[in-house]
């Protein structure tokens, strides 16, 4: 309300609202934003759950008065349904409940329901397809096919996008008596059911909305499918239609048969369900244990939940994706609530106080690592603790709600939560809708329903009071074998190349021994049907044609050689990549709560081997590019030097500031508007010479992050930062220093807990560091072609791999030779993953002229706000989400 209203979301680092078209585009993520005060609507019923009835009444009045649903903007049908339509319906549900109680909302006359109906009609044009599956996007003002709609050309949608409508649309029909909404949602569900793979009873991730063909044929319970299964079961609970339960049971049997590999849930191919489709899991599957509780299948719910909790204890948060041996695959964490949701439902089912401890851990981690003065910031990288200027609406709509309910006693609630069902966005819909304004259309008919053992499928929701009669240790007995499942998963794995070479005939030439200048090696390649092409940039390319091999056995040797070469190339690239680093502003008034994602350098001090990092005040050098002798050495001595990228090599800048007495350096990108939010990690390469003379740490900041430090200097001259491999908690930063008590507050106690919990990992971490020390880091970046132009005239290059005459490009042009798409070598099991998210688009919408106040605040105003918020940290130990 204070920093962002009426914008859709809060940007907690810059203390302002996110208005679509006025910020760099984040791609599909921005499709949730429609200039309709998203966070306020999404949070309405949360206020009532938290017993904030006066605030709820004021919020409803603001929504009625200020929100406009007739904007010329393209939004996601799925996100708008679950967040906005669901938020309006949830708000209406609790509003009429409060009105009936007689104290609050006596003036309310269904205004939120009228807005919900208006929005429902605006979403209906998306269903104008032959299949009944909705388009993924719709223009709130012009619909889909209108010339000005800027949408309607899409052909695909995700299964969850089309299958997560029935609760909101049916509730809208039941509340208003207008049946068309429920009919459209049922038709979409019917179509998905008919298109399931009949032999496996699984559905794919993406489907063609016109033909019904599966576009992506992998199947799981995470992203792209998750809430489709959830809504089948909950539709039966809310609407009482048996066919929804029959469908859910059929799918659930297939999930437990193929996807569930306790405690893992791994995607499979719908046509070959015994074949895993990938070796990693995404964080959205964390909702599934909660759904299993609702279904009454508690044992696998406990197992999967415990596995996820072990991952959280390892990384503080659940990474967006992690591998089957629990390494980070995608390092972001946008404060997703699914794990908290499952924790709440497991506690309801078991009454086991263990789950209260789990909830306490979640709250402590949020306060310790995500809390910033203007809110809670998403984690850019769980490994470094760096933040992203993002706080999605679901954080307030779901996370706060589930964590409060986890700890709330019955007398803390002003209504009975058991009278409602949660949507996938945790909005509350009353169960009495099942008998109100039932649609006159024919109920669903589930064709070809697979007869299953009825003993495994109850036709009533399980009574949580009798799930564990006379056995309070039941849940613990299931969890106990999984206590160390994450820590024990780090033996050194055998690469596929080693595995394939362990048996069978070995090829006459090993990829690791190959030299492009060796005539004997070239002759062997020719015999195996492998030809070598010299590229203009000095690299060589290997191409195999099996038909040109001397014999079929030689062709097989050639194939093995190519696969081994791919393994070797992939492994070398991974070894050369460095993880992101952190720049943490520790001076007043920031006190370590602002963490910036920084790119590492392939020279200078290795911060991963100096856990304390380098701490000092920053100073801007002259000349600012750092490409000649520093003319203000007195200002730079014993400081961390700030300089601009460009005009010379990074190593030259480092040598110049080191000569001037700097203890570290930060290079700020000269590309205006660049940000770690929208660009892949940047690594500073050396100059091709020996860089052992550079001993100070050097880090790279994109333009947006660099400007945060520069703005702080302008407003508050003395700015102190900490350069480290990952963000430090405030108790560690200020240990031994005189600071206000409210900064230390509960952090020392948390640190002690962290030290105890990390003792089990110490041996593994030491081995990781030893491995890291022994690696010969080469000049290679993860995505050089995306991060920067490879124009040879730019001396500030990302890893100039293209200049390496020994680098090898590999292709296979013979259609008879099996593809090597899945031949990438896995990293050693305990090595840290360095996968980076895909680069997001930075384009803004064509119609970026927005009348809303973007609420850009000067640094002075932000600091004043922060000082007020800092006082609140005195009460941190007593704070409740």
SVG drawing of the C-alpha trace seen along z (x, -y; Angstrom):
<svg xmlns="http://www.w3.org/2000/svg" viewBox="-31 -13 84 69">
<polyline fill="none" stroke="black" stroke-width="0.4" points="0.0,0.0 2.7,-2.5 5.3,-1.8 3.5,-0.1 -0.2,-0.8 -1.9,-0.8 0.7,1.1 0.3,4.9 3.4,5.9 5.9,4.5 9.6,4.2 11.0,4.7 14.6,3.6 13.8,0.3 10.7,-0.3 8.3,-1.0 5.6,0.6 6.1,2.8 4.0,1.3 4.0,3.3 5.6,1.4 7.7,-0.8 10.1,2.0 12.2,4.2 10.1,7.1 10.6,10.4 8.8,12.4 5.9,14.7 6.3,13.8 4.8,10.4 1.6,11.9 0.3,12.0 0.3,8.2 -2.8,6.5 -2.7,3.1 -5.5,4.2 -3.7,4.0 -2.9,7.7 -1.4,8.0 -4.2,6.2 -6.9,8.4 -4.8,11.6 -4.4,10.8 -8.0,9.9 -9.0,13.2 -5.6,13.5 -6.4,10.3 -9.5,12.0 -7.6,15.2 -5.1,13.1 -8.0,11.5 -7.3,8.1 -11.0,7.3 -10.7,3.5 -7.9,3.6 -9.9,6.0 -12.9,3.6 -10.7,0.8 -9.0,2.9 -12.3,4.0 -13.4,0.3 -10.1,-0.5 -10.6,2.4 -14.2,1.3 -13.2,-2.3 -9.9,-2.1 -9.5,1.2 -10.2,1.1 -10.6,4.4 -11.0,2.9 -7.4,2.3 -5.9,2.7 -3.3,5.3 -2.6,8.9 -2.7,11.2 -2.4,14.9 -5.8,16.6 -4.4,19.0 -2.8,16.4 -5.7,14.0 -8.1,16.8 -6.3,18.1 -5.1,14.8 -7.6,12.1 -10.9,14.0 -10.0,16.3 -9.1,13.3 -12.4,11.5 -14.4,14.7 -12.4,15.4 -12.9,11.8 -16.6,12.0 -16.8,15.3 -15.4,13.9 -17.2,10.6 -20.6,12.2 -19.5,14.3 -18.5,11.2 -21.7,9.4 -23.7,12.3 -21.8,12.1 -23.2,8.6 -20.1,6.5 -18.3,5.7 -19.1,5.2 -22.7,4.3 -22.6,1.9 -21.4,4.7 -23.8,5.6 -21.9,8.0 -19.6,5.5 -16.7,7.9 -18.9,10.6 -20.0,8.1 -16.4,7.4 -15.7,11.1 -18.5,11.6 -17.2,8.8 -13.8,10.4 -15.3,13.8 -16.9,12.4 -13.6,10.9 -11.9,14.3 -14.6,16.1 -13.3,15.1 -10.2,17.2 -12.3,20.3 -13.2,19.6 -11.4,22.7 -12.7,25.9 -11.4,28.0 -12.8,25.9 -9.2,25.4 -8.6,21.7 -6.0,19.6 -3.1,19.0 -3.6,15.2 -6.4,12.7 -6.6,9.0 -8.8,7.6 -10.2,4.9 -10.3,6.5 -10.5,10.3 -8.5,12.6 -9.3,12.2 -9.8,8.5 -7.3,6.6 -6.0,4.7 -5.9,7.7 -2.2,8.5 -2.9,12.2 -4.8,15.1 -2.0,16.6 -0.8,19.1 -1.3,22.7 -0.2,24.4 -1.1,24.2 0.0,26.1 -2.2,28.7 -2.4,26.9 -3.3,23.6 -6.3,25.2 -7.2,27.6 -7.1,25.1 -10.3,23.2 -13.1,25.4 -13.1,24.2 -13.2,20.4 -15.5,20.7 -17.9,23.1 -17.9,20.9 -18.7,17.9 -21.6,19.8 -22.9,21.0 -22.7,17.5 -24.3,15.7 -26.6,18.4 -25.0,17.9 -24.0,21.4 -21.9,20.5 -18.6,20.2 -18.9,23.7 -19.9,25.2 -16.8,23.7 -14.4,25.0 -16.0,28.5 -15.6,28.7 -11.9,27.9 -11.4,30.6 -13.4,33.1 -11.1,32.5 -7.9,33.0 -9.3,36.2 -10.2,37.6 -6.7,36.7 -4.8,38.5 -2.5,41.3 -4.7,44.3 -2.2,47.0 -0.4,45.0 -3.4,42.7 -0.9,39.8 -1.1,36.4 1.7,34.3 2.9,30.9 1.8,28.9 -1.1,29.5 -2.2,28.0 -5.4,26.1 -6.7,26.7 -5.8,30.3 -5.4,31.7 -2.0,33.2 0.5,33.4 3.4,31.0 5.5,31.9 5.0,35.6 6.8,35.7 4.6,36.0 5.1,35.3 3.4,33.5 5.4,30.3 5.3,27.2 2.8,27.4 0.6,30.1 0.5,29.7 -2.8,27.9 -4.7,30.0 -4.5,33.0 -5.3,30.7 -8.4,29.4 -9.8,32.8 -9.8,33.9 -11.0,30.5 -13.7,30.2 -15.1,33.5 -15.0,32.0 -16.6,28.7 -19.1,29.8 -19.8,33.5 -19.5,34.8 -18.3,38.4 -16.6,38.3 -14.0,35.8 -13.0,38.3 -12.9,41.2 -10.6,39.2 -8.3,38.2 -8.1,41.8 -7.2,43.0 -4.4,40.4 -3.3,41.0 -2.9,44.7 -0.7,43.9 1.3,41.3 2.1,43.8 2.9,46.5 5.3,44.5 6.2,41.1 6.5,41.8 9.9,43.2 9.9,42.6 10.9,40.1 11.4,38.7 8.8,37.6 10.4,37.9 9.0,36.9 8.4,39.8 7.4,40.1 3.6,40.6 4.1,43.2 7.0,44.9 6.2,44.3 9.0,46.6 11.6,44.2 12.5,41.1 12.2,37.9 14.7,35.9 17.0,36.2 15.8,33.1 12.7,32.0 11.1,28.5 10.0,26.8 6.3,26.7 5.9,30.4 6.2,29.5 2.4,29.1 1.9,32.8 2.3,34.1 -0.5,31.7 -2.7,33.1 -1.9,36.6 -3.0,35.7 -6.4,34.6 -6.6,37.9 -5.7,39.8 -2.4,41.4 -0.2,40.2 3.0,42.4 4.3,41.1 3.3,37.6 5.5,37.8 8.4,39.3 8.4,36.7 7.9,33.8 10.8,35.0 13.1,35.2 12.1,31.6 12.8,30.4 16.3,31.9 16.9,30.0 15.7,26.8 18.0,27.4 20.9,27.7 20.1,24.5 17.9,22.5 15.2,22.4 13.9,24.8 15.7,24.1 13.5,23.7 14.9,27.0 17.3,29.6 18.8,32.8 18.1,36.3 21.2,36.1 20.0,32.8 22.3,30.4 21.1,27.0 19.8,27.1 18.1,23.7 19.2,21.5 16.3,19.0 13.7,19.1 10.8,16.6 9.4,17.3 7.1,20.1 4.5,21.3 3.9,24.9 6.2,26.5 4.5,24.4 1.1,25.6 2.1,29.3 3.6,28.7 0.2,27.2 -1.8,30.2 0.6,32.7 0.3,31.1 -3.5,31.2 -3.4,34.8 -0.8,36.0 -0.9,33.5 2.9,34.2 4.7,31.2 7.6,31.9 5.8,30.0 5.6,27.0 9.4,27.1 9.5,27.2 7.2,24.1 9.5,22.4 12.5,23.1 10.6,21.5 9.8,18.4 13.3,18.0 14.8,18.4 12.4,15.8 13.3,13.3 17.0,14.1 17.6,14.2 14.7,12.7 13.4,9.9 14.4,6.4 13.1,3.1 10.3,2.8 9.1,6.4 10.5,9.8 12.8,10.2 12.9,13.3 16.2,15.1 18.2,14.6 20.5,17.5 20.1,19.7 23.8,20.5 25.0,16.9 21.9,15.4 21.6,12.7 18.2,11.0 15.9,10.2 13.8,7.1 10.6,9.1 7.8,10.1 5.1,12.0 1.5,11.6 1.3,15.3 3.7,14.7 1.1,12.7 -1.8,14.7 -0.5,18.1 2.7,18.2 1.4,15.9 -1.9,17.7 -0.5,21.2 2.1,20.3 -0.4,18.5 -2.9,21.4 -0.1,23.8 0.4,22.1 -3.1,20.8 -5.4,22.4 -9.1,22.6 -9.8,19.7 -7.4,17.5 -9.8,17.8 -12.9,15.7 -14.5,18.4 -14.3,22.1 -11.7,22.8 -13.1,26.3 -16.1,24.8 -14.0,23.7 -11.8,25.3 -8.5,23.8 -8.0,23.0 -4.5,23.5 -3.9,19.8 -5.2,20.5 -8.4,18.5 -11.4,19.6 -14.5,21.0 -17.4,22.1 -18.4,25.8 -22.1,24.9 -21.6,23.9 -22.0,27.7 -25.8,27.4 -26.3,23.9 -27.4,23.0 -26.2,26.4 -25.7,26.2 -28.5,27.6 -26.0,29.0 -25.3,32.7 -22.7,33.9 -19.4,35.1 -19.2,38.7 -15.9,40.3 -15.4,42.6 -13.2,45.6 -12.8,45.3 -10.3,47.8 -11.7,50.1 -9.4,49.9 -9.2,51.5 -11.8,49.6 -10.0,50.3 -7.3,47.8 -9.8,45.0 -12.1,43.7 -15.2,41.9 -15.1,39.5 -12.4,37.1 -10.3,38.7 -11.0,37.8 -7.7,36.5 -8.7,37.3 -8.4,41.1 -5.6,41.3 -3.1,42.3 -5.1,44.0 -3.0,44.9 0.3,44.3 1.7,40.8 5.1,42.1 3.8,43.2 5.0,40.2 8.4,40.2 8.9,43.9 8.4,43.0 10.7,39.9 13.6,41.5 15.1,43.4 15.1,40.2 16.8,38.0 20.2,38.1 18.9,38.8 20.4,35.5 23.8,35.8 24.3,39.4 23.7,38.6 27.1,37.3 29.4,40.2 31.4,39.6 29.3,40.6 30.7,42.5 30.4,40.5 28.6,42.0 31.8,42.1 33.5,44.1 30.5,46.3 30.4,47.1 34.1,47.7 33.8,50.1 32.6,52.9 32.8,53.9 35.5,53.1 37.4,49.8 37.8,47.5 41.4,47.3 41.6,43.6 40.4,41.9 39.0,38.4 41.2,37.1 44.3,38.2 43.2,36.7 45.5,34.1 44.4,32.4 48.0,32.0 48.9,35.7 48.8,37.4 48.3,40.9 45.2,39.6 43.8,38.1 44.3,41.4 42.4,43.2 39.6,40.7 39.3,41.3 39.1,45.0 36.2,44.4 34.4,42.2 35.2,39.0 36.3,36.0 38.0,32.9 37.2,29.4 39.4,26.4 37.2,23.3 38.3,19.8 38.4,18.9 41.1,21.5 38.8,24.2 38.3,27.6 34.9,29.3 34.4,33.1 31.8,34.7 31.0,38.4 29.5,40.2 29.1,43.8 28.9,44.9 32.4,43.6 33.9,45.8 36.1,48.7 33.8,51.2 30.7,51.4 33.0,52.0 35.0,48.9 31.7,47.0 30.8,48.1 34.3,47.0 33.7,43.6 30.3,43.2 31.8,44.0 34.7,41.6 32.2,38.8 30.1,39.5 33.3,39.5 34.4,36.2 31.0,34.6 31.4,35.8 34.9,34.4 33.9,31.1 30.9,30.7 33.0,31.7 35.7,29.1 33.1,26.4 31.5,27.1 34.9,27.2 35.7,23.8 32.5,22.1 32.6,20.2 29.6,19.7 28.2,16.2 29.5,14.0 27.9,11.5 28.4,7.8 26.7,7.0 26.2,3.4 27.0,3.5 27.1,-0.2 24.3,-2.3 21.4,-2.2 21.7,1.0 23.4,3.2 23.8,6.2 20.2,6.4 21.0,5.5 22.8,8.3 23.8,7.8 24.5,10.7 28.1,10.3 30.0,12.0 33.4,13.5 36.8,13.0 39.0,15.8 42.0,14.1 42.8,12.5 41.7,13.7 39.4,16.7 36.6,15.7 35.4,19.3 38.7,20.0 38.5,16.9 35.2,17.4 35.5,14.1 35.6,12.2 37.0,8.7 35.3,5.8 35.9,2.1 34.6,-1.3 34.1,-1.9 35.8,-4.7 35.4,-5.8 38.7,-5.8 40.1,-8.4 40.1,-7.8 36.8,-6.0 37.7,-3.3 40.8,-2.3 42.8,-1.8 45.8,-4.0 47.6,-4.9 45.2,-5.9 45.4,-9.7 43.6,-9.6 45.5,-6.9 45.0,-8.6 41.2,-8.1 41.6,-4.5 44.2,-3.2 42.7,-0.5 39.4,-0.9 37.4,1.2 37.7,-0.6 34.7,-1.2 35.3,-1.5 33.5,-1.3 33.8,1.5 35.4,0.8 38.5,-0.4 40.9,2.1 41.2,5.6 39.8,6.5 43.2,7.7 44.8,4.3 42.2,2.5 42.9,4.9 46.7,4.3 46.2,0.5 44.0,0.3 46.1,2.9 49.1,0.6 47.2,-2.3 46.6,-0.4 43.0,0.9 42.0,4.0 39.5,5.0 37.6,3.9 34.1,3.7 33.7,3.3 30.3,1.8 28.8,2.5 28.7,-0.4 25.7,1.0 22.8,-1.2 20.0,0.8 21.7,4.2 20.8,6.3 21.4,9.7 17.6,10.2 17.6,10.3 21.2,11.3 23.2,14.5 26.1,14.5 29.1,12.6 32.6,13.8 35.7,11.6 38.4,13.4 42.1,12.7 44.2,11.1 45.9,14.3 49.0,13.6 50.0,14.9 47.7,13.2 49.3,14.6 50.5,11.1 46.8,10.0 46.0,10.8 43.0,8.7 39.4,9.8 37.6,8.5 33.8,8.7 31.5,7.6 28.2,5.8 25.6,5.2 24.5,1.6 21.4,1.8 23.1,3.3 26.1,1.0 23.8,-2.0 22.4,-0.9 25.9,-1.4 26.5,-4.7 23.2,-6.1 24.0,-5.1 27.4,-7.0 25.6,-10.1 23.1,-10.1 25.3,-8.7 29.0,-9.3 30.6,-6.5 29.4,-3.2 31.0,0.1 30.6,3.4 31.5,7.0 32.8,9.0 32.2,12.7 31.3,16.0 27.9,15.8 25.9,13.4 26.6,13.5 24.0,13.1 24.1,9.9 25.4,11.6 28.5,12.8 29.1,9.4 29.0,7.4 30.5,9.9 33.0,7.9 31.7,4.5 29.6,2.0 26.3,1.8 22.7,1.3 21.2,4.4 18.4,4.6 20.7,5.7 22.0,8.6 18.7,9.5 18.0,13.1 20.7,13.7 23.4,15.0 21.0,17.7 20.2,18.6 23.9,18.6 24.6,21.1 21.8,23.3 23.2,23.0 26.7,24.1 25.3,27.1 23.2,28.0 26.2,27.5 28.6,29.8 27.2,32.8 28.2,31.1 31.7,30.0 33.5,33.0 31.6,32.8 32.2,29.1 36.0,29.5 36.1,32.0 34.3,29.6 36.8,26.9 39.7,29.2 38.1,30.1 37.6,26.5 41.3,25.7 42.6,28.4 40.6,27.3 42.4,25.4 39.9,22.6 39.9,21.7 38.6,18.6 35.1,19.8 31.7,18.3 28.4,20.0 26.6,18.1 29.0,15.7 27.0,15.2 24.1,14.0 26.0,11.9 28.1,9.7 29.0,9.2 32.0,11.2 33.3,8.4 37.1,8.7 37.4,4.9 35.9,5.1 38.8,5.9 36.5,6.6 35.6,10.1 33.8,12.9 35.9,16.0 37.4,16.0 36.9,19.7 36.7,19.1 40.5,18.2 41.5,21.6 42.9,23.6 42.4,26.8 38.6,26.3 36.4,28.7 33.0,28.4 31.1,31.7 28.3,32.6 26.8,35.8 25.3,35.6 24.5,39.3 20.8,40.0 21.6,43.6 23.7,42.8 21.8,42.4 21.6,38.8 23.8,37.7 21.4,35.3 21.4,36.9 25.1,37.6 26.1,34.7 28.3,35.9 27.0,35.4 29.1,33.4 30.7,35.0 27.9,35.6 29.0,33.1 30.1,30.3 28.0,27.2 25.8,26.7 26.2,23.5 23.2,23.7 21.8,20.2 18.2,19.4 17.4,18.6 18.0,15.0 14.7,13.0 13.5,10.6 14.2,6.9 11.7,5.4 8.9,3.3 5.3,3.5 4.3,1.4 1.8,-0.4 4.1,-1.5 2.5,-4.9 1.0,-4.3 -0.9,-6.9 -0.3,-5.2 2.1,-6.7 5.3,-4.6 6.2,-5.9 9.9,-6.3 11.4,-7.5 14.7,-9.4 17.3,-7.7 16.7,-10.2 13.0,-9.1 13.9,-5.4 16.5,-5.9 13.9,-7.6 11.5,-4.7 14.3,-2.2 15.1,-4.0 11.5,-3.5 11.6,0.1 14.9,0.7 13.3,-0.2 10.9,2.7 13.7,5.1 13.9,4.7 10.8,6.9 12.0,9.4 12.0,12.3 8.3,11.7 7.4,11.1 4.9,13.4 4.3,13.7"/>
</svg>
